[in-house]
């Protein structure tokens, strides 16, 4: 395939946007060489294909990219709609794992083999971790991560497939029962999609749970109601409320809002958005969300299927004995990192500082002692008031998180006439479209408003 050269707007470490020259060229090993400003920048092995980008959405992760622990500068943008040579529109799942690249299974890691390819330790992430993203006119997409857009899904709605898939992942993971109440805190861009996913999932399954939305912006609350919320609540009216819903989904990324979520929930708080900054005493909340790790008070019961546990120094022999009695193998930190899924199934912590050491024990190394989709069990009662672990223990709450969703499941639901979302979702969510050469303007618009801003490349039809 012919090489391509282009100029793309690039996100800098200080949060500014500047243009840079890029070139993609195939290599003799069926991989790709990425050159930046004429110099070698990145070598990709086999399993990628070149696609021309049509348009790409801006999300809160893009706005806060400098807070994430991945190298900068980078061409960002992961809510990508691209074009095949035939002109057919496609969407691209963002994790370039062994499975997504279509490599021979003998080269897959244990996580890819276990169906956890979004947590592949060798993955790059489109527009987030090294792999140039959709604010460029061209991308290199994992070959098995490209899905056609159904004709019943508009190009505008297709821009929302990536965040809608993440929202649907949360809706399915919560396991809501009939008669339960779920509250979406902060129905902005992501929160509105969580409301829409919950409502569509409720129609699909027939489970009669109630959907509430709480926020500050009247327009966002109106949109949440239009997308399926049964009740909406102005946040200033929630200041004195407690235990309002069984589950609260926090989509704000705000430490103050997470504290409110902990007060409003009776069973579970589900975190969908973070800022990369310390929150309620926990430095690595973003990493907890990235790894989809749950946190819950220790009740003497271990998670189903768990076989291993890691306990920090000073964690207590009584805790270790209880874990062994529950059938778990207690391992050291080095043993945890050597386990097939890279981390123990369960970690034990008394404080936020101990939880942080479980999540990221080694500075600069994006790997924890608890495996992806594992659980941190909280013991003791020594944390100060206002601390995350103390609040979870005091209120007997479970903290959970989800990240990337299944694009095929999202497209199936969006294309379902019963959902009514194929065209309506994009029309309700997208408020502004800016040319790719004005990315900085698009970022400013997205930061100021509550709607979805889309960056369009030449030839895009929205």
Secondary structure, DSSP 8 states (H G I E B T S, - for coil): ---EEEEEEEE-TTS-EEEEEEEEEE-TTS-EEEEETTEEEEEE-SSEEEEEEEEEEE-HHHHTGGGSSS-SSB----EEEEE-TTS-EEEE-SEE-TTTTT--GGG--HHHHTT-GGG-TT-EETTTBSS--TTSSEEEEEGGGEEE--TTS-HHHHTTHHHHHHHHHHHHHT---TT-EEEEE--SHHHHHHHHHHHHHHHHH----EEEEEES-HHHHHHHHHTT-SEEEEGGGGTT----EEEEEE-S--HHHHHHHHHHEEEEEEE----SS-BTTBTTHHHHHHTT-EEEE--S---TT--EEEE-TTS-HHHHHHHHHTT-EEE-HHHHHTSTTSSEEEEEESSHHHHHHHH--STT----SEEEEEEEEE--S-S-TT-HHHHHHHHT-EEEE-----HHHHHHHHH-TTT--TTHHHHHHEEEEEEGGGHHHHHHHHHH-SSEEEEE-TT---
